[in-house]
Amino acid sequence: MVLLVLLALWSLSTPGITCNLVKFMPRKSIDAITSWHPNTGREDIQSGEVLGEFRSWKRSLSKKVSMLTVPDSVPSETLTN
C-alpha cells in the first residue's frame, strides 16, 4: 500500500500530518503529490521560488517520503474520482 498526501505549500498542516503518517505507519511508502498551479497560483509551470520551497519542505521530512510534481490535471482527477 502507498499513501498519497496532496501537497500545497500554503497548507501549514501538511508537514505535520505527513510526519505523523511516517511516525504511525513506519512500514508504508508515502508519496507527497503536487503540481505547480496550486503552489504558484498561476499557470501550471515551474517556478524557481516554489522549487526552492519544495526542496526545503522535502528536507524537513523523513527520507521515506517521496515527492512527485505532476501536471495539474493529475491531482485534480484524483480528487474528483
Secondary structure, DSSP 4 states (H G I P E B T S, - for coil): -EEEEE--TT-TTHHHHHHHHHHH-TTSEEEEEE-SHHHHSSSS---HHHHHHHHHHHHTS-TTEEEEE--THHHHHHHH-
